[in-house]
Amino acid sequence: MKVKLLFFVTKSYSLSILKPIDSYCKTLNDLETAWFIVGKIKNNIKGTVIRESKQVFDFNPDAIIVPGNVVPDFWPGLKVQIFHGLCEEKKGHYKITGFFDLYCTPGPLITEKFEKIKKEKNTFLVKETGWPKLDDCVNFKSISDQKTFFSLDSDTKVILYAPTFSPKYRSSGDLFEPIKKTQDFGYHWVVKFHELEKKEIIRKYKELISSKFTIIEDNNILLWLNAADLLITDTSSVAYEFLIFDRPIITYNTTTRFEKGINITDPDDLTGAITRSFNDPEEYSESRQEILNDIHPYLDGKSSERLIQSINETIDNGECLKLKKKSLNWFRKWKIRRLIS
């Protein structure tokens, strides 16, 4: 009898996190997958797509895999949280919403913190698997070949700017003028906005579009990260994804792990930070590796495999039967019902 897995998608960026899992599942004969897509999210899913709650009950999943914070509690199946990023800096990263039976963590640092909460609550399980989105790292091209793939000059330094959208941490407004001033410096800028970025901000940056300034809308930023010589961001989780390449990072008003690169607090310091990064790209290399070992040490491309194994073991061993009841959390449960209706 096949194990049935349902991928629950509420944001477009969830697709790039879940697709490696789906690809791995397709190599197995004893697994069947389906996708529940909320709203009008654009997708190119090759497989079963579900859009109504009734269809979920008809499919009757053994587990629901979620890269978000909520999932319909009344749906059948083990509720599995795999996280939508590697970042601890955002509010609520360790907030237990009361929806999940199993947290599959990306690395030892986050595992340790969730294990501590688990001991206090005993309402969920924790298993370290790695983060499936990074499974494709074993297939990456060289940076030169990746630039060529995107029709970029392989000899030109590529700067990828990927800000978060969170009002408290957003850098896109503050850094616009400093970025504009560098347009004659010979770099190729690639900008990837969060899907919730303000439209007026995006309009300003679109005024800079040229042969050396590109705005991308690709939901999977990984290949673009591989084409970048330097990443500029703020508190976005993308900084931690970029660690796998061991290349320079500049952050603006970051709140934790300052040692991952040059952190600036004054927009006018951006140009100097760029020059410093290119002059000494190895400056923070040792620190970057230490952070990566804490957050995501798995570069073997097998996080999806470990995830599926953990789910199967949890179901087969009946581990959730020993857990306490979760909090009622009526308001969140009401909101998720509205979301899928």
Contacts in CASP RR format, 6 or more apart in sequence:
PFRMAT RR
TARGET T0000
AUTHOR 0000-0000-0000
METHOD contacts of the structure
MODEL  1
MKVKLLFFVTKSYSLSILKPIDSYCKTLNDLETAWFIVGKIKNNIKGTVI
RESKQVFDFNPDAIIVPGNVVPDFWPGLKVQIFHGLCEEKKGHYKITGFF
DLYCTPGPLITEKFEKIKKEKNTFLVKETGWPKLDDCVNFKSISDQKTFF
SLDSDTKVILYAPTFSPKYRSSGDLFEPIKKTQDFGYHWVVKFHELEKKE
IIRKYKELISSKFTIIEDNNILLWLNAADLLITDTSSVAYEFLIFDRPII
TYNTTTRFEKGINITDPDDLTGAITRSFNDPEEYSESRQEILNDIHPYLD
GKSSERLIQSINETIDNGECLKLKKKSLNWFRKWKIRRLIS
2 30 0 8 1.000
2 31 0 8 1.000
2 32 0 8 1.000
3 30 0 8 1.000
3 31 0 8 1.000
3 32 0 8 1.000
3 62 0 8 1.000
3 63 0 8 1.000
3 311 0 8 1.000
3 312 0 8 1.000
3 315 0 8 1.000
4 31 0 8 1.000
4 32 0 8 1.000
4 33 0 8 1.000
4 34 0 8 1.000
4 59 0 8 1.000
4 60 0 8 1.000
4 61 0 8 1.000
4 62 0 8 1.000
4 63 0 8 1.000
5 21 0 8 1.000
5 25 0 8 1.000
5 31 0 8 1.000
5 32 0 8 1.000
5 33 0 8 1.000
5 34 0 8 1.000
5 61 0 8 1.000
5 62 0 8 1.000
5 63 0 8 1.000
5 64 0 8 1.000
5 65 0 8 1.000
5 308 0 8 1.000
5 311 0 8 1.000
6 33 0 8 1.000
6 34 0 8 1.000
6 35 0 8 1.000
6 36 0 8 1.000
6 50 0 8 1.000
6 56 0 8 1.000
6 59 0 8 1.000
6 61 0 8 1.000
6 63 0 8 1.000
6 64 0 8 1.000
6 65 0 8 1.000
6 75 0 8 1.000
7 14 0 8 1.000
7 18 0 8 1.000
7 21 0 8 1.000
7 22 0 8 1.000
7 33 0 8 1.000
7 34 0 8 1.000
7 35 0 8 1.000
7 36 0 8 1.000
7 64 0 8 1.000
7 65 0 8 1.000
8 36 0 8 1.000
8 38 0 8 1.000
8 64 0 8 1.000
8 65 0 8 1.000
8 66 0 8 1.000
8 68 0 8 1.000
8 71 0 8 1.000
9 15 0 8 1.000
9 18 0 8 1.000
9 35 0 8 1.000
9 36 0 8 1.000
9 37 0 8 1.000
9 38 0 8 1.000
9 41 0 8 1.000
9 43 0 8 1.000
9 67 0 8 1.000
10 38 0 8 1.000
10 68 0 8 1.000
10 70 0 8 1.000
10 339 0 8 1.000
11 41 0 8 1.000
11 68 0 8 1.000
11 84 0 8 1.000
11 195 0 8 1.000
12 41 0 8 1.000
12 42 0 8 1.000
12 43 0 8 1.000
12 195 0 8 1.000
12 219 0 8 1.000
13 84 0 8 1.000
13 195 0 8 1.000
13 219 0 8 1.000
14 67 0 8 1.000
14 68 0 8 1.000
14 84 0 8 1.000
15 41 0 8 1.000
15 43 0 8 1.000
15 45 0 8 1.000
15 219 0 8 1.000
15 220 0 8 1.000
16 133 0 8 1.000
16 219 0 8 1.000
16 220 0 8 1.000
16 221 0 8 1.000
16 222 0 8 1.000
17 67 0 8 1.000
17 82 0 8 1.000
17 84 0 8 1.000
17 85 0 8 1.000
17 131 0 8 1.000
17 132 0 8 1.000
17 133 0 8 1.000
18 35 0 8 1.000
18 65 0 8 1.000
18 67 0 8 1.000
18 132 0 8 1.000
19 220 0 8 1.000
20 132 0 8 1.000
20 133 0 8 1.000
20 135 0 8 1.000
20 136 0 8 1.000
20 303 0 8 1.000
20 304 0 8 1.000
21 65 0 8 1.000
21 132 0 8 1.000
21 304 0 8 1.000
21 307 0 8 1.000
21 308 0 8 1.000
22 33 0 8 1.000
23 304 0 8 1.000
24 132 0 8 1.000
24 135 0 8 1.000
24 304 0 8 1.000
24 305 0 8 1.000
24 308 0 8 1.000
25 31 0 8 1.000
25 33 0 8 1.000
25 304 0 8 1.000
25 308 0 8 1.000
26 33 0 8 1.000
28 308 0 8 1.000
31 308 0 8 1.000
33 47 0 8 1.000
33 48 0 8 1.000
34 47 0 8 1.000
34 48 0 8 1.000
34 49 0 8 1.000
34 50 0 8 1.000
34 59 0 8 1.000
34 61 0 8 1.000
35 43 0 8 1.000
35 45 0 8 1.000
35 47 0 8 1.000
35 48 0 8 1.000
35 49 0 8 1.000
35 50 0 8 1.000
36 49 0 8 1.000
36 50 0 8 1.000
36 51 0 8 1.000
36 56 0 8 1.000
36 340 0 8 1.000
37 43 0 8 1.000
37 45 0 8 1.000
37 49 0 8 1.000
37 50 0 8 1.000
37 51 0 8 1.000
38 339 0 8 1.000
38 340 0 8 1.000
39 51 0 8 1.000
43 49 0 8 1.000
48 59 0 8 1.000
50 56 0 8 1.000
50 59 0 8 1.000
53 72 0 8 1.000
53 75 0 8 1.000
53 340 0 8 1.000
53 341 0 8 1.000
56 72 0 8 1.000
56 75 0 8 1.000
56 76 0 8 1.000
57 75 0 8 1.000
57 76 0 8 1.000
60 76 0 8 1.000
61 75 0 8 1.000
61 76 0 8 1.000
61 77 0 8 1.000
62 77 0 8 1.000
62 78 0 8 1.000
62 311 0 8 1.000
62 315 0 8 1.000
63 77 0 8 1.000
63 78 0 8 1.000
63 79 0 8 1.000
63 80 0 8 1.000
63 311 0 8 1.000
63 315 0 8 1.000
64 71 0 8 1.000
64 75 0 8 1.000
64 77 0 8 1.000
64 78 0 8 1.000
64 79 0 8 1.000
64 80 0 8 1.000
65 80 0 8 1.000
65 82 0 8 1.000
65 307 0 8 1.000
65 311 0 8 1.000
66 79 0 8 1.000
66 80 0 8 1.000
66 81 0 8 1.000
66 82 0 8 1.000
66 99 0 8 1.000
66 100 0 8 1.000
67 81 0 8 1.000
67 82 0 8 1.000
67 83 0 8 1.000
67 84 0 8 1.000
67 85 0 8 1.000
68 81 0 8 1.000
68 83 0 8 1.000
68 84 0 8 1.000
69 81 0 8 1.000
69 95 0 8 1.000
69 97 0 8 1.000
69 99 0 8 1.000
70 97 0 8 1.000
70 99 0 8 1.000
70 332 0 8 1.000
70 335 0 8 1.000
70 336 0 8 1.000
70 339 0 8 1.000
71 79 0 8 1.000
71 99 0 8 1.000
71 100 0 8 1.000
71 336 0 8 1.000
72 336 0 8 1.000
72 337 0 8 1.000
72 340 0 8 1.000
73 79 0 8 1.000
73 98 0 8 1.000
73 99 0 8 1.000
73 326 0 8 1.000
73 333 0 8 1.000
73 336 0 8 1.000
78 101 0 8 1.000
78 102 0 8 1.000
78 311 0 8 1.000
78 314 0 8 1.000
78 315 0 8 1.000
78 320 0 8 1.000
79 99 0 8 1.000
79 100 0 8 1.000
79 101 0 8 1.000
79 102 0 8 1.000
80 100 0 8 1.000
80 101 0 8 1.000
80 102 0 8 1.000
80 103 0 8 1.000
80 104 0 8 1.000
80 307 0 8 1.000
80 311 0 8 1.000
81 99 0 8 1.000
81 100 0 8 1.000
81 102 0 8 1.000
81 103 0 8 1.000
81 104 0 8 1.000
82 104 0 8 1.000
82 129 0 8 1.000
82 131 0 8 1.000
82 132 0 8 1.000
82 307 0 8 1.000
83 105 0 8 1.000
83 106 0 8 1.000
83 110 0 8 1.000
83 131 0 8 1.000
84 237 0 8 1.000
85 131 0 8 1.000
85 133 0 8 1.000
85 237 0 8 1.000
85 240 0 8 1.000
85 241 0 8 1.000
86 106 0 8 1.000
86 131 0 8 1.000
86 237 0 8 1.000
86 240 0 8 1.000
86 241 0 8 1.000
86 295 0 8 1.000
86 296 0 8 1.000
87 93 0 8 1.000
87 235 0 8 1.000
87 236 0 8 1.000
87 237 0 8 1.000
87 239 0 8 1.000
87 240 0 8 1.000
88 94 0 8 1.000
88 109 0 8 1.000
88 110 0 8 1.000
88 256 0 8 1.000
89 169 0 8 1.000
89 235 0 8 1.000
89 254 0 8 1.000
89 255 0 8 1.000
89 256 0 8 1.000
89 257 0 8 1.000
90 164 0 8 1.000
90 166 0 8 1.000
90 169 0 8 1.000
90 235 0 8 1.000
90 237 0 8 1.000
94 113 0 8 1.000
94 114 0 8 1.000
94 117 0 8 1.000
96 117 0 8 1.000
96 121 0 8 1.000
96 123 0 8 1.000
96 124 0 8 1.000
97 329 0 8 1.000
97 332 0 8 1.000
98 123 0 8 1.000
98 124 0 8 1.000
98 326 0 8 1.000
98 327 0 8 1.000
98 329 0 8 1.000
98 332 0 8 1.000
99 326 0 8 1.000
99 329 0 8 1.000
99 332 0 8 1.000
99 336 0 8 1.000
100 124 0 8 1.000
101 124 0 8 1.000
101 125 0 8 1.000
101 314 0 8 1.000
101 320 0 8 1.000
101 323 0 8 1.000
102 124 0 8 1.000
102 125 0 8 1.000
102 126 0 8 1.000
102 127 0 8 1.000
102 310 0 8 1.000
102 311 0 8 1.000
102 314 0 8 1.000
102 320 0 8 1.000
103 114 0 8 1.000
103 124 0 8 1.000
103 125 0 8 1.000
103 126 0 8 1.000
103 127 0 8 1.000
104 127 0 8 1.000
104 128 0 8 1.000
104 129 0 8 1.000
104 130 0 8 1.000
104 307 0 8 1.000
104 310 0 8 1.000
104 311 0 8 1.000
105 111 0 8 1.000
105 114 0 8 1.000
105 126 0 8 1.000
105 127 0 8 1.000
105 128 0 8 1.000
105 129 0 8 1.000
105 130 0 8 1.000
106 128 0 8 1.000
106 129 0 8 1.000
106 130 0 8 1.000
106 131 0 8 1.000
106 295 0 8 1.000
106 296 0 8 1.000
106 298 0 8 1.000
106 303 0 8 1.000
107 128 0 8 1.000
107 130 0 8 1.000
107 294 0 8 1.000
107 295 0 8 1.000
107 296 0 8 1.000
107 297 0 8 1.000
107 298 0 8 1.000
108 128 0 8 1.000
108 293 0 8 1.000
108 294 0 8 1.000
108 297 0 8 1.000
109 294 0 8 1.000
109 295 0 8 1.000
110 295 0 8 1.000
111 126 0 8 1.000
111 128 0 8 1.000
114 126 0 8 1.000
115 126 0 8 1.000
118 124 0 8 1.000
118 125 0 8 1.000
118 126 0 8 1.000
121 324 0 8 1.000
122 323 0 8 1.000
122 324 0 8 1.000
123 323 0 8 1.000
123 324 0 8 1.000
123 325 0 8 1.000
123 326 0 8 1.000
123 327 0 8 1.000
124 323 0 8 1.000
124 326 0 8 1.000
125 314 0 8 1.000
125 319 0 8 1.000
125 320 0 8 1.000
125 323 0 8 1.000
127 310 0 8 1.000
127 314 0 8 1.000
129 303 0 8 1.000
129 306 0 8 1.000
129 307 0 8 1.000
129 310 0 8 1.000
130 296 0 8 1.000
130 298 0 8 1.000
130 303 0 8 1.000
130 306 0 8 1.000
130 307 0 8 1.000
131 296 0 8 1.000
131 298 0 8 1.000
131 303 0 8 1.000
132 303 0 8 1.000
132 304 0 8 1.000
132 307 0 8 1.000
133 222 0 8 1.000
133 241 0 8 1.000
134 222 0 8 1.000
134 241 0 8 1.000
134 244 0 8 1.000
134 296 0 8 1.000
134 298 0 8 1.000
134 299 0 8 1.000
134 301 0 8 1.000
134 303 0 8 1.000
135 301 0 8 1.000
135 302 0 8 1.000
135 303 0 8 1.000
135 304 0 8 1.000
136 222 0 8 1.000
136 301 0 8 1.000
137 222 0 8 1.000
137 244 0 8 1.000
137 299 0 8 1.000
137 301 0 8 1.000
138 299 0 8 1.000
138 300 0 8 1.000
138 301 0 8 1.000
140 146 0 8 1.000
140 223 0 8 1.000
140 226 0 8 1.000
141 149 0 8 1.000
141 226 0 8 1.000
143 226 0 8 1.000
143 227 0 8 1.000
143 229 0 8 1.000
143 245 0 8 1.000
144 154 0 8 1.000
146 223 0 8 1.000
146 226 0 8 1.000
146 227 0 8 1.000
147 153 0 8 1.000
147 154 0 8 1.000
147 156 0 8 1.000
147 158 0 8 1.000
147 227 0 8 1.000
148 154 0 8 1.000
149 223 0 8 1.000
149 227 0 8 1.000
150 223 0 8 1.000
150 224 0 8 1.000
150 227 0 8 1.000
152 158 0 8 1.000
152 188 0 8 1.000
152 227 0 8 1.000
153 188 0 8 1.000
156 186 0 8 1.000
156 187 0 8 1.000
156 188 0 8 1.000
156 212 0 8 1.000
157 186 0 8 1.000
157 187 0 8 1.000
157 188 0 8 1.000
157 229 0 8 1.000
157 230 0 8 1.000
157 278 0 8 1.000
158 187 0 8 1.000
158 188 0 8 1.000
158 189 0 8 1.000
158 190 0 8 1.000
158 227 0 8 1.000
158 228 0 8 1.000
158 229 0 8 1.000
158 230 0 8 1.000
159 187 0 8 1.000
159 188 0 8 1.000
159 189 0 8 1.000
159 190 0 8 1.000
159 228 0 8 1.000
159 229 0 8 1.000
159 230 0 8 1.000
159 231 0 8 1.000
159 232 0 8 1.000
159 274 0 8 1.000
160 190 0 8 1.000
160 191 0 8 1.000
160 192 0 8 1.000
160 224 0 8 1.000
160 225 0 8 1.000
160 227 0 8 1.000
160 228 0 8 1.000
160 230 0 8 1.000
160 231 0 8 1.000
160 232 0 8 1.000
161 175 0 8 1.000
161 179 0 8 1.000
161 189 0 8 1.000
161 190 0 8 1.000
161 191 0 8 1.000
161 192 0 8 1.000
161 231 0 8 1.000
161 232 0 8 1.000
161 233 0 8 1.000
162 191 0 8 1.000
162 192 0 8 1.000
162 193 0 8 1.000
162 221 0 8 1.000
162 231 0 8 1.000
162 232 0 8 1.000
162 233 0 8 1.000
162 236 0 8 1.000
162 238 0 8 1.000
163 170 0 8 1.000
163 171 0 8 1.000
163 172 0 8 1.000
163 175 0 8 1.000
163 193 0 8 1.000
163 194 0 8 1.000
163 197 0 8 1.000
163 233 0 8 1.000
163 234 0 8 1.000
163 236 0 8 1.000
164 170 0 8 1.000
164 171 0 8 1.000
164 194 0 8 1.000
164 233 0 8 1.000
164 234 0 8 1.000
164 235 0 8 1.000
164 236 0 8 1.000
165 193 0 8 1.000
165 194 0 8 1.000
165 195 0 8 1.000
165 196 0 8 1.000
165 197 0 8 1.000
165 198 0 8 1.000
166 235 0 8 1.000
169 234 0 8 1.000
169 235 0 8 1.000
169 253 0 8 1.000
169 255 0 8 1.000
170 197 0 8 1.000
170 234 0 8 1.000
171 233 0 8 1.000
171 234 0 8 1.000
171 252 0 8 1.000
171 253 0 8 1.000
172 193 0 8 1.000
172 197 0 8 1.000
172 198 0 8 1.000
172 201 0 8 1.000
172 205 0 8 1.000
173 201 0 8 1.000
173 204 0 8 1.000
174 252 0 8 1.000
174 267 0 8 1.000
175 232 0 8 1.000
175 252 0 8 1.000
175 267 0 8 1.000
175 270 0 8 1.000
176 201 0 8 1.000
176 204 0 8 1.000
176 205 0 8 1.000
177 267 0 8 1.000
178 267 0 8 1.000
178 268 0 8 1.000
178 270 0 8 1.000
178 271 0 8 1.000
179 189 0 8 1.000
179 208 0 8 1.000
179 270 0 8 1.000
180 208 0 8 1.000
181 271 0 8 1.000
182 189 0 8 1.000
182 270 0 8 1.000
182 271 0 8 1.000
182 274 0 8 1.000
183 189 0 8 1.000
183 208 0 8 1.000
183 210 0 8 1.000
183 212 0 8 1.000
183 213 0 8 1.000
185 274 0 8 1.000
186 212 0 8 1.000
187 212 0 8 1.000
187 274 0 8 1.000
188 212 0 8 1.000
188 213 0 8 1.000
188 214 0 8 1.000
189 208 0 8 1.000
189 212 0 8 1.000
189 213 0 8 1.000
189 214 0 8 1.000
190 214 0 8 1.000
190 215 0 8 1.000
190 216 0 8 1.000
190 224 0 8 1.000
190 227 0 8 1.000
190 228 0 8 1.000
191 205 0 8 1.000
191 213 0 8 1.000
191 214 0 8 1.000
191 215 0 8 1.000
191 216 0 8 1.000
192 215 0 8 1.000
192 216 0 8 1.000
192 218 0 8 1.000
192 221 0 8 1.000
192 224 0 8 1.000
192 238 0 8 1.000
193 201 0 8 1.000
193 202 0 8 1.000
193 205 0 8 1.000
193 215 0 8 1.000
194 236 0 8 1.000
202 215 0 8 1.000
205 215 0 8 1.000
206 215 0 8 1.000
209 215 0 8 1.000
216 224 0 8 1.000
218 224 0 8 1.000
221 238 0 8 1.000
221 241 0 8 1.000
222 241 0 8 1.000
225 231 0 8 1.000
225 238 0 8 1.000
225 241 0 8 1.000
225 242 0 8 1.000
225 245 0 8 1.000
226 245 0 8 1.000
228 242 0 8 1.000
228 245 0 8 1.000
228 247 0 8 1.000
229 247 0 8 1.000
229 248 0 8 1.000
229 278 0 8 1.000
229 281 0 8 1.000
230 247 0 8 1.000
230 248 0 8 1.000
230 249 0 8 1.000
230 250 0 8 1.000
230 274 0 8 1.000
230 277 0 8 1.000
230 278 0 8 1.000
231 238 0 8 1.000
231 239 0 8 1.000
231 242 0 8 1.000
231 247 0 8 1.000
231 248 0 8 1.000
231 249 0 8 1.000
231 250 0 8 1.000
232 249 0 8 1.000
232 250 0 8 1.000
232 251 0 8 1.000
232 252 0 8 1.000
232 270 0 8 1.000
232 274 0 8 1.000
233 239 0 8 1.000
233 249 0 8 1.000
233 250 0 8 1.000
233 251 0 8 1.000
233 252 0 8 1.000
234 251 0 8 1.000
234 252 0 8 1.000
234 253 0 8 1.000
234 254 0 8 1.000
235 251 0 8 1.000
235 253 0 8 1.000
235 254 0 8 1.000
235 255 0 8 1.000
239 249 0 8 1.000
239 251 0 8 1.000
239 254 0 8 1.000
239 260 0 8 1.000
240 260 0 8 1.000
240 291 0 8 1.000
240 292 0 8 1.000
240 295 0 8 1.000
240 296 0 8 1.000
242 249 0 8 1.000
243 249 0 8 1.000
243 260 0 8 1.000
243 288 0 8 1.000
243 289 0 8 1.000
243 291 0 8 1.000
243 292 0 8 1.000
243 295 0 8 1.000
243 296 0 8 1.000
244 292 0 8 1.000
244 296 0 8 1.000
244 299 0 8 1.000
246 285 0 8 1.000
246 288 0 8 1.000
246 289 0 8 1.000
247 281 0 8 1.000
248 261 0 8 1.000
248 262 0 8 1.000
248 277 0 8 1.000
248 278 0 8 1.000
248 281 0 8 1.000
248 283 0 8 1.000
248 284 0 8 1.000
249 260 0 8 1.000
249 261 0 8 1.000
249 262 0 8 1.000
249 284 0 8 1.000
249 288 0 8 1.000
250 261 0 8 1.000
250 262 0 8 1.000
250 263 0 8 1.000
250 264 0 8 1.000
250 270 0 8 1.000
250 273 0 8 1.000
250 274 0 8 1.000
250 277 0 8 1.000
251 258 0 8 1.000
251 260 0 8 1.000
251 261 0 8 1.000
251 262 0 8 1.000
251 263 0 8 1.000
251 264 0 8 1.000
252 263 0 8 1.000
252 264 0 8 1.000
252 265 0 8 1.000
252 267 0 8 1.000
252 270 0 8 1.000
253 263 0 8 1.000
253 264 0 8 1.000
253 265 0 8 1.000
254 260 0 8 1.000
254 263 0 8 1.000
257 291 0 8 1.000
259 284 0 8 1.000
259 287 0 8 1.000
259 290 0 8 1.000
259 291 0 8 1.000
260 284 0 8 1.000
260 287 0 8 1.000
260 288 0 8 1.000
260 291 0 8 1.000
261 283 0 8 1.000
261 284 0 8 1.000
261 287 0 8 1.000
261 288 0 8 1.000
262 273 0 8 1.000
262 276 0 8 1.000
262 277 0 8 1.000
262 283 0 8 1.000
262 284 0 8 1.000
264 270 0 8 1.000
264 273 0 8 1.000
276 283 0 8 1.000
277 283 0 8 1.000
298 306 0 8 1.000
313 319 0 8 1.000
314 320 0 8 1.000
END
